[in-house]
């Protein structure tokens, strides 16, 4: 590993009991290819830090896909709840909504 112990303050606990490795942005930049390989092939999570503050994270694509799936499920649950709440109420046709908002001529 190219990162010295003094550059790695601590490990971050993330959901699922995985740890994320903190890395100063300058170190990540100077070793971008190696950092990307750690994330891509070793499935390591890396938190990018700038001036001692966490500013971004590099995660394996599988983690991102999982997060997006969770987001989609939450959106679906909210949509279904809104439809259930609207049951029995007078619905406004989509064409009228667009016209009223000036989205349609």
N, C-alpha and C positions, 0 to 999 in steps of 0.2 A: 504494500500500500504506500502511496506517495505522500500521504498526509502525516505530518508529525503529530505527536501526542499533544503538544501545546495548541495546535490548531483545532483539535477536537475536544471541546469543552465537556460535553456530556452526551449521553444518548437520550433520545426523546421516546417516551412510550406513546404508541399510537394505538387506535382501536385494533383489536385482534391480537394483542400482545406482540406486535412487531415493533422493532425499534427503528427510529430514523436517525441517521448519522448527520450531525451538524457539520457544515463546511462553509468556511468564509467564501464570499463571492470571488475574491481574487484567486483563491486556491482552485475553486471550481472552474474559473475561466482558464487559468493556466494549465489545468489538467482536464479540460472538458471531455476529450475523447475517453479517457480512463474513467471519469465520473459517469459518463453516459453508459459505458460498458458495465459498470457496477450495477447500475439501475436496470439496464436491459437484460443482462445475462445472469447476474447474481440475484436479481429481484430485490435489490437493496433500495430503501427509501432514503433520500438525502434532503435535508433541510438546508437551504441556502441562507446564509446570514450576511448582513451588511452592517458594519459598525455595531456589532453585537446584537442586532435585532433580526429575528426571522422574517424573511421577505418573500420566500418562494419555496417550492418543493419540487423535486424530481421524483416521480414514482413510476413503477412499471406500468405498461399500458393496461395490463389486466386489472390493476387497482383503479385506474381511471374508468375503465369500462364498468367495473363493479359499482363505483360511485354514481355513474350515469344511470345505471339500472335502478339503483335505489331512488335517485331523483325522479325517474320516470314513474316508478311505483307510487311515490308520494304524490306526484302530480295527478295520477289516475285516481287515487283515493280522494283527493280534494275535489276533482271534477265530479266523481260519483256522489260525494256528499252535497255538492252544490245542486246537482240535478235532483237529488232526493228532497232537498230543502225547497226547491222550486215546484215540486209536485202540487198540483191543484191550483197553482197561481196562473194568472193570465200571462202567456208567453208572448214576447215581441218578436215578430219575424226578423230574421237576419238582414233581409233587404231593407227593411225600415230602419234598423239600427245604423247600417252603413249610410243610408241617405241622411238621417238625422245628424250624423257625425261629419257629414260632408265628404265621405269617402266614395261616394257614387254620385254621378251626375243625373 
